[in-house]
Amino acid sequence: MEPFDQIDTPQTPPQQPKMPLGKAVLINFGIMVAYMLLTSLSMGSGPEAGLGVLAADAFLILAQVGLNMLIGFILVFTQDHKQLGGALMISGIIMGAIGFGSCLAHAAIMEA
């Protein structure tokens, strides 16, 4: 039984931290566009240019996806950064899917 002279304080449910997935994907996409631009500017023209761009882009995308997965896996098991770790792992999967498709398209554009 509660006394009637107490002021009712509204109960606020605990708020869960927001999932930073959109920000992680946007930053990773910006990094991917930057190094694809740099590889296309640094490669010459000719019949082997498309293959060189393909190899450079594939290596950089693989490194980016690997770092995202590794850092995300480490952050998932820390106390304060579980949401960020999950976002980095999902972002790594998204960058892997988008990155290798755009890598092949980038090589096809360089050959044309």
CORNOR-V793025 format. One line per field, one symbol per residue. ss: DSSP state (2 for helix, 1 for strand, 0 for the rest). phi: phi as a letter, one per 30 degrees, with the letter a starting at -180 (. if undefined). psi: psi as a letter, one per 40 degrees, with the letter a starting at -180 (. if undefined). Layout:
# CORNOR-V793025
ss->???
phi->???
psi->???
This chain:
# CORNOR-V793025
ss->0000000000000000000022222222222222222222220000002222222222222222222222222222000002222222222222222222222222222220
phi->.cddddddcddcddcdddddddddddddddddddddddddddddckdcddddddddddddddddddddddddddddccdcbddddddddddddddddddddddddddddddd
psi->hiieeihhhhhhihhiiihfddddddddddddddddddddddiaiadeddddddddddddddddddddddddddddeidefdddddddddddddddddddddddddddddd.
